[in-house]
Amino acid sequence: MATLIFFLLSLGGSIFKSKSRLEAENAALRQQLIVLQRKIRGRVQFTNSDRLFFIQLYRWFPSVLSAITTIRPETLVRWHRAGFRRYWRWKCQNLGGRPQIDADLRALIRRMSVENLLWGAPRIHGELLKLGFAVAQSTVAKYMATADGRPSGQSWGAFLHNHMPHTAAMDLFVVPTISFDLLYVLVIVRLARRELVWINVTAHPTAEWIAQQITEAFPWNKTPRYLIRDRDRIYGGAVTRRLRAMGIRDKPIAPASPWQNSFAERLIGSIRRECVDHVIALGEQHLCQVVKSYASYYNTARTHRALAKDAPVSRPIQRIGRIVSHALVGGLHHQYVRI
């Protein structure tokens, strides 16, 4: 009975409503039906298009609130106010909040946080103040690089760089001869200047032979503190005893992890690409002569990107004189000097 009375009152009131108002209420009811038909798991989902439709309809006909039942009237009013704020922010080209800092300063903050993993926002903020940048500490924290889940502290590269002057690495690689025999080349490199301190060849490598090579590579007053090597079984007890006697700490890498001995692996790659891949070894003596010639070129003439385009044994810059070239490694490489 109450429903019938409400329907009759609504029907009687609609007689006095304007045509445009009735059309607006009908449009609101139709849009609500469209929204209800998209209902997922009992929950009504409104898209931005739905919100924009109701907001615009409310702007033209505020009385349409009485015909909306899927949302509360205060929700529609809140949408309208939020849309009003966004419109004027767009019109004024102001995204709100503090003004954004320059891209160069954001890049500098990120660079500082990446290069100094031990620094926090206060430390970086202090450095920026000393450089004349007026920026808030909260802004510095906002633009710092994320940790990416890595533990805090210095990077492996920084740790290795700090210990390079006291670290060496060694490794073996194989070269076939013209008669398909295998020769083994031992290389020992100092990490600080990438200096190839020793290279030798043998057809039958043993732990005693490698221990002897280590002794000849390092004079007693120039031994490194650490020696990196892989876990090849050729490094037997004779090698570990010789290292211990010389005061060198043996540092074998993890199993199946050649990247941990990256300096020796990179050196071997250079020797292959720039020397032995272009030479057919006639025998042990011939290969020994070739690789020792390359070692001399590598240490005194070949420039390295990691050394600021300098050689392991630093080359002076020559600015005066006529340029001549000297053939090295049997003509595979040349060195250019001024005389």
Residue, then its C-alpha position, 0 to 999 in steps of 0.5 A: m500500500a505504501t509503495l502504491i502511494f509513493f508511486l502515485l505521489s511521484l506520478g503526480g509530482s512528475i506532471f509539474k516537472s519540466k521536460s528537460r528535468l524528466e529527460a535528465e532523470n531518465a538518462a540517469l536511470r538508464q546509465q545506472l542500469i548500464v552500470l548494474q549490468r556490468k556488476i561483477r561478484g555483487r560489486v558495482q564497478f564505475t568507470n571514469s566515463d560513468r563518473l564523468f557522465f554523472i558529474q556533467l548531468y549533476r552540473w546541468f541538473p542538480s535535482v537529478l540526485s533524487a533519481i540516483t540510487t546506485i551511489r550516495p549523493e555525497t559521493l557524486v558531490r565529491w566526484h564533482r569537486a575532485g573533477f573541478r580541482r583537476y580541471w583548474r590544475w590542468k588549466c593553470q598547468n599546476l600539478g599541485g604540491r611542491p614545484q618539480i626540481d630540474a632534471d639535472l639535479r634529479a640526475l645528480i641525486r640519483r648519481m650520488s645515491v648509486e655511487n655512494l651506497l653507504w650514504g643516506a638522504p641527510r648525507i646527500h642533502g649536505e653535499l648538495l647544500k655545499l654545492g649551492f643547491a637549495v633543496a629539501q631533504s625530503t626531496v632528496a629522499k624522493y629522488m634517490a635510487t631504489a635499493d633493488g633488494r640488494p644489501s646495503g654497503q659497498s659494491w663488489g666492484a668497489f671492494l675489488h678496486n680497494h684491494m686491487p694493488h694487493t691482488a693477482a689472478m692466474d688461470l690456464f688455457v689450452v692451445p692446439t698445435i699443428s700436430f693436434d697436440l695440446l699445450y697449456v698456457l699459464v697466465i698470472v696478472r696483477l689486478a691493479r694495472r692489468e699487468l701480465v706478470w708471467i706467462n709460460v707454456t707446457a705440454h704436461p702441467t703439474a702442481e709442482w710446475i705451477a708452484q715453480q712458475i708462481t715463485e718465478a713470477f713474484p720476487w719475495n719483496k713483491t708478492p701480492r696479498y691474495l691470489i685468485r684462481d679457479r678450482d681446477r684439480i691441477y692446483g694441488g697441495a704443492v701450489t697451496r704450500r708454495l702460496r702459504a710459504m710466500g705469504i700469499r692467501d689462496k682465494p679459489i673461486a666458487p665452483a662453476s663461476p668463471w666470472q669471479n676470476s674475470f680479470a684472468e678470463r678477460l686477459i685470456g680472451s684478449i690473448r686468443r683474439e689478438c694472438v693465438d687465434h692468428v698463429i698455428a703453434l708449431g710446438e712448445q718452444h714456438l708458442c712460448q716465443v709467440v705468447k711472450s712477445y705478446a706479453s711484452y706488447y700487452n704490458t708496454a704498448r697496448t692501451h686499455r680502456a680500464l686504465a684511461k687508455d694507458a698501458p699497464v706499464s704507463r706510456p708517456i705522451q709524446r707531442i713532438g717528433r716524426i711518427v714511426s711505427h714498430a711491428l710487434v708480435g710478428g706484425l700482428h700489432h704495431q706501436y706508434v712513437r715519435i722520434 
